[in-house]
Amino acid sequence: MAKPKRRYICQACGSVSFRWQGQCADCGEWNTLSEDAPETVFSAKHNLSSGGRPIAFEPLDAPGQELKRRATGLAEFDRALGGGLVPGSAILMGGDPGIGKSTLLMQAAAKIALAGGQVVYISGEEAAGQVRMRAERMGLAQAPVQLAAATSVRDILTTLGTMAPPALLVIDSIQTMHSDQIEGAPGTVSQVRGCAFELIRYAKENGTALVLVGHVTKDGSIAGPRVLEHMVDVVMSFEGERSHQYRILRSIKNRFGPVDEIGVFAMAGQGLEEVGNPSMLFLSGRENPVPGSAVFPAMEGTRPVLVEIQALIVRLQSGATPRRAVVGWDSGRLAMLLAVLEARCGLNFSSAEVYLNVAGGYRLSDPGADLAVAAALVSALGDRPLPDSAVWFGEISLAGEIRPVAHSGIRQREAAKLGFNRAFGPPGGALNGAETRETEMRYAEIALLPNVIDRILSDA
């Protein structure tokens, strides 16, 4: 009989290797390969083809009880969730240390508890007195939230089994939880995956909305196995710079609503305050037009947000290697755009330092920002300010063409609400006649990138 082969399975991505190595060849993670039982031995001991209970199938169109979302009391939080908490859903929230994850969840838990919902908040990183101190600072100490400091999943599930299922269960954080059935310290791949599975199973069986707080790595991704993001229903990222006041709650995955929805908050002395009109936050301080400043109407899910893009061009006399610095945008995208401007428009950036910044610490991923960035670069290079009442949007191809972007009408209507009356964009993006008269928005079509230079340098 042939000797069974040894198999090593990556605990992060699940790929199979027949020899151990320090780094997984598929996902690139280190020290995640663990030996698995041989296939023949496993199939002999774990034959699952019989002995189980039959399951009942239901037709897809069978009438069932409609799941009603529960509002958290924070409109921006509900917007990012797609309308509120879904009973039985599992939510994973990640973010940098100190960004305000625990503060946001405490505010949401307190509002749900004050509205009559039963809320359980379990902290594995802070003592109950520390959480209570934070609640007192935010003026939420009177909320009937059931608070505990625990890290054993067995203790948590045993205690929850003796009481009515809560409407909301907060675990802060999943990396501090541990199960006595799994070897390894808290935070390891096996512990995080096993503990999350047990907590999610409890939430699904009892109709409890579960929120798991997750740590992040130095590059901003959620720590732990990637399979954790597949297990949950919603993955949210809490973003922002600590030096800036605003915070953005972004939905990365959502089985119950649109993806890329955002909620905007501002950090204040008594917790996080909702920002109903984030465009005013990112456009503050634009009284006088200056060269290198362009306004871009970005789309975050279904919400338009106007942001300011700033560019600075510094000519070098010494012949030193010019620097390219980008804050809030993709540096590779900037390099591509500079190459297109040089190749298609004859502009020379090779002997100049280029600095690009998205005001307010905002991070842009919308490809429609290309035209606004190009307008800011040309304005800074020619030292000519752009019209202060204009917005720019459009994607730029390598051939120098301005391509259409989605939701041009929504972008222009949001700009009109804030007093902008001119829009520069790709062909075919103008509003219809009635909307144009209502918003008083003048639309200028730009088909090629050289037309941008002509308009800016001729003060059109």
C-alpha positions as CSV (number, residue, x, y, z in Angstrom):
1,M,0.0,0.0,0.0
2,A,1.4,3.4,-1.0
3,K,2.3,5.8,1.8
4,P,-0.3,8.6,1.9
5,K,1.0,12.0,0.9
6,R,1.2,14.8,3.5
7,R,-0.8,17.9,2.7
8,Y,-0.3,21.4,4.0
9,I,-3.3,23.8,4.0
10,C,-3.0,27.5,4.2
11,Q,-5.0,28.8,7.1
12,A,-5.5,32.2,5.4
13,C,-6.7,31.3,1.9
14,G,-7.2,27.5,2.0
15,S,-4.8,26.6,-0.8
16,V,-3.2,23.1,-0.6
17,S,0.5,22.3,-0.9
18,F,2.3,19.0,-0.7
19,R,5.4,20.4,1.0
20,W,5.8,22.8,3.9
21,Q,7.1,26.3,3.1
22,G,7.3,29.5,5.1
23,Q,5.2,31.5,2.7
24,C,2.0,30.6,1.0
25,A,2.5,30.6,-2.8
26,D,-1.1,31.8,-3.5
27,C,-1.8,34.5,-1.0
28,G,1.7,35.5,0.1
29,E,1.0,35.1,3.9
30,W,3.8,33.8,6.1
31,N,3.7,30.8,8.5
32,T,0.1,29.9,7.6
33,L,0.7,26.4,6.3
34,S,-0.4,23.6,8.7
35,E,-0.3,19.9,8.1
36,D,-3.6,18.2,7.3
37,A,-4.6,14.5,7.8
38,P,-3.8,12.4,4.7
39,E,-6.7,12.1,2.3
40,T,-7.2,8.4,2.7
41,V,-7.2,8.6,6.5
42,F,-9.5,11.6,6.5
43,S,-12.1,10.0,4.2
44,A,-12.0,6.8,6.3
45,K,-12.7,8.6,9.6
46,H,-15.0,11.4,8.3
47,N,-17.3,9.7,5.8
48,L,-20.3,12.2,5.7
49,S,-22.3,10.4,3.1
50,S,-24.7,8.9,5.6
51,G,-25.9,9.2,9.2
52,G,-27.1,12.7,9.0
53,R,-30.6,14.2,9.4
54,P,-32.6,15.0,6.3
55,I,-33.1,18.6,5.6
56,A,-36.3,20.3,4.4
57,F,-36.2,22.2,1.1
58,E,-38.4,25.2,0.5
59,P,-39.3,26.8,-2.9
60,L,-37.7,30.1,-3.7
61,D,-41.1,31.9,-3.8
62,A,-42.4,30.5,-0.5
63,P,-43.9,33.2,1.6
64,G,-41.8,34.0,4.7
65,Q,-41.5,36.5,7.4
66,E,-40.1,39.8,6.2
67,L,-37.0,40.9,8.0
68,K,-37.4,44.5,9.2
69,R,-34.3,46.6,9.6
70,R,-33.7,48.2,13.0
71,A,-32.6,51.8,12.9
72,T,-29.5,52.6,15.0
73,G,-30.5,56.1,15.7
74,L,-27.5,57.4,13.7
75,A,-28.6,58.3,10.2
76,E,-25.1,58.1,8.8
77,F,-24.5,54.7,10.3
78,D,-27.9,53.5,8.9
79,R,-27.0,54.9,5.4
80,A,-23.7,53.0,5.3
81,L,-25.5,49.8,6.4
82,G,-28.1,50.2,3.6
83,G,-31.0,51.3,5.9
84,G,-30.3,49.8,9.3
85,L,-29.4,46.6,11.1
86,V,-30.8,43.4,9.7
87,P,-31.8,40.8,12.3
88,G,-29.4,37.8,12.3
89,S,-26.8,39.6,10.3
90,A,-23.0,39.6,11.1
91,I,-21.1,42.8,10.6
92,L,-17.3,43.1,10.6
93,M,-16.0,46.6,11.3
94,G,-12.3,47.5,10.9
95,G,-10.3,50.6,11.3
96,D,-7.0,52.1,12.5
97,P,-6.4,52.2,16.3
98,G,-7.9,55.2,17.9
99,I,-10.1,56.1,14.9
100,G,-13.3,55.8,16.9
101,K,-14.7,52.3,16.3
102,S,-15.6,51.7,19.9
103,T,-17.0,55.2,20.3
104,L,-19.3,54.8,17.3
105,L,-20.6,51.4,18.4
106,M,-21.2,52.6,22.0
107,Q,-23.3,55.5,20.6
108,A,-25.3,53.2,18.4
109,A,-25.7,50.6,21.2
110,A,-26.9,53.3,23.6
111,K,-29.4,54.7,21.1
112,I,-30.9,51.3,20.4
113,A,-31.1,50.5,24.1
114,L,-32.8,53.8,24.9
115,A,-35.3,53.0,22.1
116,G,-36.3,49.8,23.9
117,G,-34.0,47.2,22.3
118,Q,-31.9,44.8,24.3
119,V,-28.2,45.4,23.7
120,V,-25.2,43.4,24.9
121,Y,-21.7,45.0,24.7
122,I,-18.8,42.7,25.4
123,S,-15.3,44.2,25.5
124,G,-12.2,42.1,25.4
125,E,-9.8,45.0,25.4
126,E,-11.1,47.2,28.1
127,A,-12.4,46.7,31.6
128,A,-16.1,47.4,32.2
129,G,-15.1,50.5,34.2
130,Q,-13.2,51.9,31.3
131,V,-16.1,51.4,28.9
132,R,-18.4,53.0,31.4
133,M,-16.1,56.0,31.7
134,R,-16.2,56.6,28.0
135,A,-20.0,56.3,28.0
136,E,-20.1,59.0,30.8
137,R,-17.9,61.3,28.8
138,M,-20.4,61.0,25.8
139,G,-23.4,61.5,28.1
140,L,-24.7,57.9,27.6
141,A,-24.2,56.5,31.0
142,Q,-27.9,56.2,31.6
143,A,-28.5,53.9,28.6
144,P,-29.6,50.4,29.6
145,V,-26.7,48.6,27.8
146,Q,-25.7,45.3,29.3
147,L,-21.9,45.5,29.6
148,A,-19.3,42.8,30.3
149,A,-15.6,42.3,29.9
150,A,-14.9,38.8,28.8
151,T,-12.7,36.9,26.2
152,S,-14.0,33.3,26.4
153,V,-16.5,32.5,23.7
154,R,-17.8,29.5,25.7
155,D,-18.6,31.8,28.7
156,I,-20.2,34.4,26.4
157,L,-22.4,31.9,24.6
158,T,-23.3,30.1,27.8
159,T,-24.4,33.4,29.4
160,L,-26.4,34.4,26.3
161,G,-28.1,31.1,26.3
162,T,-29.7,31.8,29.7
163,M,-31.3,35.1,28.6
164,A,-33.5,36.3,25.8
165,P,-31.6,36.9,22.6
166,P,-30.5,40.6,22.4
167,A,-31.3,42.8,19.4
168,L,-27.6,43.8,19.1
169,L,-24.5,42.0,20.2
170,V,-21.2,43.9,20.0
171,I,-17.9,42.0,20.3
172,D,-14.9,44.4,20.8
173,S,-12.8,42.8,19.4
174,I,-12.8,39.4,17.6
175,Q,-8.9,39.2,17.9
176,T,-9.2,39.1,21.7
177,M,-11.7,36.2,21.8
178,H,-10.6,32.6,22.4
179,S,-12.1,29.1,22.4
180,D,-10.9,26.4,24.7
181,Q,-11.5,23.8,21.9
182,I,-8.8,25.4,19.6
183,E,-5.1,25.4,20.3
184,G,-3.3,28.7,19.9
185,A,-3.3,32.1,21.5
186,P,-6.1,34.7,20.9
187,G,-5.6,36.4,17.6
188,T,-4.2,33.5,15.7
189,V,-5.8,32.4,12.4
190,S,-7.5,29.3,13.9
191,Q,-8.8,31.1,17.0
192,V,-10.2,34.1,15.1
193,R,-11.9,31.8,12.5
194,G,-13.3,29.4,15.1
195,C,-14.6,32.1,17.5
196,A,-16.2,34.1,14.7
197,F,-17.9,31.0,13.4
198,E,-19.5,30.2,16.8
199,L,-20.7,33.8,17.3
200,I,-22.1,34.1,13.8
201,R,-23.9,30.8,14.3
202,Y,-25.5,32.1,17.5
203,A,-26.6,35.3,15.7
204,K,-28.1,33.4,12.8
205,E,-30.1,31.0,15.0
206,N,-31.4,33.7,17.3
207,G,-32.0,36.7,15.0
208,T,-29.4,38.9,16.8
209,A,-27.5,41.5,14.9
210,L,-23.8,40.8,15.6
211,V,-21.1,43.4,15.2
212,L,-17.5,42.2,15.3
213,V,-14.7,44.8,15.7
214,G,-11.6,43.7,13.8
215,H,-8.0,44.9,14.0
216,V,-6.2,46.1,10.9
217,T,-2.7,45.5,9.7
218,K,-0.1,48.3,8.9
219,D,-1.4,48.5,5.3
220,G,-5.0,49.1,6.4
221,S,-6.5,45.7,5.6
222,I,-8.4,43.7,8.3
223,A,-6.1,41.4,10.2
224,G,-6.8,37.7,10.5
225,P,-7.8,35.1,7.9
226,R,-9.4,36.4,4.7
227,V,-12.1,33.8,5.1
228,L,-13.4,36.0,8.0
229,E,-14.7,38.6,5.5
230,H,-16.4,35.8,3.6
231,M,-18.2,34.5,6.7
232,V,-19.8,37.8,7.6
233,D,-22.7,39.6,5.8
234,V,-21.3,43.2,6.0
235,V,-17.7,44.4,6.0
236,M,-17.2,48.1,7.0
237,S,-14.1,50.2,7.2
238,F,-13.9,53.2,9.5
239,E,-11.4,55.6,7.8
240,G,-9.9,59.0,8.5
241,E,-6.8,60.8,9.6
242,R,-6.4,61.4,13.3
243,S,-5.1,64.9,12.5
244,H,-8.4,65.7,10.7
245,Q,-11.8,66.0,12.4
246,Y,-13.9,64.0,10.0
247,R,-14.3,60.2,9.9
248,I,-15.8,58.1,7.1
249,L,-17.6,54.8,7.6
250,R,-17.4,52.9,4.3
251,S,-19.3,49.8,3.3
252,I,-16.9,47.4,1.5
253,K,-19.2,44.4,1.4
254,N,-23.0,44.3,2.0
255,R,-25.3,41.4,1.3
256,F,-28.4,43.5,2.2
257,G,-27.7,46.8,0.5
258,P,-25.5,48.8,-1.9
259,V,-21.7,48.6,-1.7
260,D,-19.5,51.7,-1.3
261,E,-22.1,53.7,0.7
262,I,-20.5,56.0,3.2
263,G,-21.5,57.7,6.4
264,V,-19.6,60.8,7.4
265,F,-18.9,61.8,11.0
266,A,-17.0,64.5,12.8
267,M,-15.1,63.8,16.0
268,A,-16.2,66.1,18.8
269,G,-15.7,66.3,22.5
270,Q,-18.8,64.1,23.3
271,G,-18.2,61.5,20.6
272,L,-19.0,61.4,16.9
273,E,-21.3,63.9,15.3
274,E,-23.1,63.2,12.0
275,V,-22.3,65.3,9.0
276,G,-25.4,65.6,6.9
277,N,-23.7,67.6,4.1
278,P,-20.1,66.4,3.7
279,S,-19.5,68.5,0.7
280,M,-19.5,71.6,2.9
281,L,-16.9,70.0,5.1
282,F,-14.4,69.3,2.2
283,L,-15.0,72.6,0.4
284,S,-14.5,74.9,3.4
285,G,-12.0,77.8,3.0
286,R,-12.4,78.4,-0.8
287,E,-13.2,82.1,-0.7
288,N,-10.6,83.2,-3.2
289,P,-9.7,81.2,-6.4
290,V,-6.1,80.2,-6.5
291,P,-4.1,78.4,-9.2
292,G,-4.0,74.6,-8.9
293,S,-7.4,74.1,-7.3
294,A,-10.3,72.2,-8.9
295,V,-13.6,70.9,-7.5
296,F,-14.6,67.3,-8.3
297,P,-18.1,65.9,-7.6
298,A,-17.2,62.3,-6.4
299,M,-19.7,59.5,-6.1
300,E,-19.6,57.4,-2.9
301,G,-22.3,54.7,-3.4
302,T,-25.4,56.7,-4.1
303,R,-24.2,59.9,-2.4
304,P,-22.4,62.7,-4.3
305,V,-19.6,64.4,-2.4
306,L,-17.8,67.5,-3.6
307,V,-14.1,67.6,-2.8
308,E,-11.3,70.0,-3.7
309,I,-8.2,68.7,-5.5
310,Q,-5.1,70.8,-5.1
311,A,-2.0,70.7,-7.2
312,L,1.4,72.5,-6.9
313,I,4.1,72.6,-9.5
314,V,7.7,73.7,-8.4
315,R,10.3,74.2,-11.1
316,L,13.8,72.9,-10.3
317,Q,16.8,75.0,-11.3
318,S,19.5,72.6,-10.0
319,G,18.7,69.7,-12.2
320,A,17.9,67.5,-9.3
321,T,15.5,64.5,-9.6
322,P,12.0,65.9,-9.3
323,R,9.7,64.6,-6.6
324,R,6.1,63.3,-7.0
325,A,4.0,63.4,-3.9
326,V,0.3,62.4,-3.7
327,V,-2.1,62.5,-0.7
328,G,-5.5,61.0,-1.1
329,W,-5.2,59.7,-4.7
330,D,-3.4,56.8,-6.5
331,S,0.2,57.7,-7.2
332,G,0.3,55.4,-10.2
333,R,-2.7,57.2,-11.7
334,L,-0.9,60.5,-11.3
335,A,2.1,59.2,-13.1
336,M,-0.1,57.9,-16.0
337,L,-1.9,61.3,-16.2
338,L,1.4,63.2,-16.3
339,A,2.6,61.0,-19.1
340,V,-0.6,61.6,-21.1
341,L,-0.2,65.4,-20.6
342,E,3.3,65.3,-21.8
343,A,2.7,63.0,-24.8
344,R,-0.7,64.3,-26.0
345,C,-0.5,68.0,-25.0
346,G,3.2,68.8,-25.1
347,L,3.4,70.0,-21.5
348,N,6.7,69.5,-19.7
349,F,6.6,68.1,-16.1
350,S,10.0,66.3,-16.2
351,S,11.9,69.1,-14.6
352,A,9.3,70.1,-12.0
353,E,8.2,68.7,-8.7
354,V,4.5,67.7,-8.6
355,Y,2.5,67.7,-5.4
356,L,-1.2,66.6,-5.4
357,N,-3.5,66.7,-2.5
358,V,-7.2,66.0,-1.9
359,A,-8.3,68.5,0.7
360,G,-9.5,67.4,4.1
361,G,-7.6,64.1,4.0
362,Y,-10.3,62.6,1.8
363,R,-9.3,59.5,-0.2
364,L,-10.4,59.3,-3.8
365,S,-10.9,56.1,-5.9
366,D,-13.4,57.4,-8.4
367,P,-11.9,57.2,-12.0
368,G,-13.9,60.3,-12.9
369,A,-11.4,62.4,-11.0
370,D,-9.0,62.4,-13.9
371,L,-10.3,65.5,-15.5
372,A,-10.3,67.5,-12.3
373,V,-6.7,66.4,-11.5
374,A,-5.6,67.4,-15.0
375,A,-7.3,70.7,-14.7
376,A,-5.6,71.4,-11.4
377,L,-2.2,70.4,-12.8
378,V,-2.6,72.6,-15.9
379,S,-3.8,75.5,-13.7
380,A,-0.8,75.2,-11.4
381,L,1.6,74.9,-14.3
382,G,0.2,78.0,-16.0
383,D,-0.4,79.9,-12.8
384,R,-4.0,80.5,-13.9
385,P,-6.9,80.0,-11.4
386,L,-9.9,78.0,-12.5
387,P,-13.4,79.4,-12.4
388,D,-14.5,79.3,-8.8
389,S,-18.0,78.2,-9.6
390,A,-17.1,75.2,-11.8
391,V,-16.8,71.5,-11.3
392,W,-14.8,69.0,-13.4
393,F,-15.4,65.3,-13.9
394,G,-14.4,62.8,-16.6
395,E,-12.1,59.8,-17.1
396,I,-9.0,60.3,-19.3
397,S,-7.8,57.6,-21.6
398,L,-4.2,57.1,-22.8
399,A,-5.1,58.6,-26.1
400,G,-6.1,61.8,-24.4
401,E,-9.9,61.3,-24.8
402,I,-12.4,62.4,-22.1
403,R,-14.6,59.4,-21.5
404,P,-18.1,59.4,-19.8
405,V,-18.5,58.5,-16.2
406,A,-21.6,57.3,-14.3
407,H,-24.2,59.5,-12.6
408,S,-23.2,62.8,-14.3
409,G,-26.7,64.2,-13.6
410,I,-26.5,63.5,-9.9
411,R,-23.0,65.1,-9.7
412,Q,-24.2,68.3,-11.4
413,R,-27.4,68.5,-9.2
414,E,-25.3,68.2,-6.1
415,A,-22.9,70.9,-7.4
416,A,-25.9,73.2,-8.1
417,K,-27.1,72.9,-4.6
418,L,-23.9,74.3,-3.3
419,G,-23.8,77.3,-5.6
420,F,-21.9,75.9,-8.6
421,N,-23.2,76.9,-12.0
422,R,-20.7,75.5,-14.5
423,A,-19.6,71.9,-15.2
424,F,-16.9,70.6,-17.5
425,G,-17.2,67.0,-18.5
426,P,-17.3,64.5,-21.3
427,P,-19.7,64.7,-24.3
428,G,-23.2,63.6,-23.6
429,G,-23.2,64.4,-19.9
430,A,-25.4,67.5,-19.9
431,L,-28.7,67.7,-18.0
432,N,-31.9,67.8,-19.9
433,G,-33.6,71.2,-20.7
434,A,-35.9,71.2,-17.7
435,E,-33.1,70.3,-15.2
436,T,-30.8,72.9,-16.8
437,R,-33.3,75.6,-16.3
438,E,-34.1,74.5,-12.8
439,T,-30.4,74.2,-11.6
440,E,-29.1,77.0,-13.9
441,M,-26.1,74.7,-14.6
442,R,-24.1,75.4,-17.8
443,Y,-22.4,72.3,-19.2
444,A,-19.3,72.5,-21.3
445,E,-18.4,69.3,-23.2
446,I,-14.7,68.5,-23.5
447,A,-13.8,65.7,-25.9
448,L,-10.0,65.8,-25.8
449,L,-7.4,66.6,-23.2
450,P,-5.9,69.5,-25.3
451,N,-9.2,71.3,-25.1
452,V,-8.7,71.5,-21.3
453,I,-5.5,73.4,-21.8
454,D,-7.1,75.7,-24.3
455,R,-10.0,76.5,-21.9
456,I,-7.8,77.1,-18.8
457,L,-5.1,79.1,-20.4
458,S,-7.6,81.3,-22.4
459,D,-9.7,81.9,-19.3
460,A,-12.7,80.3,-20.9
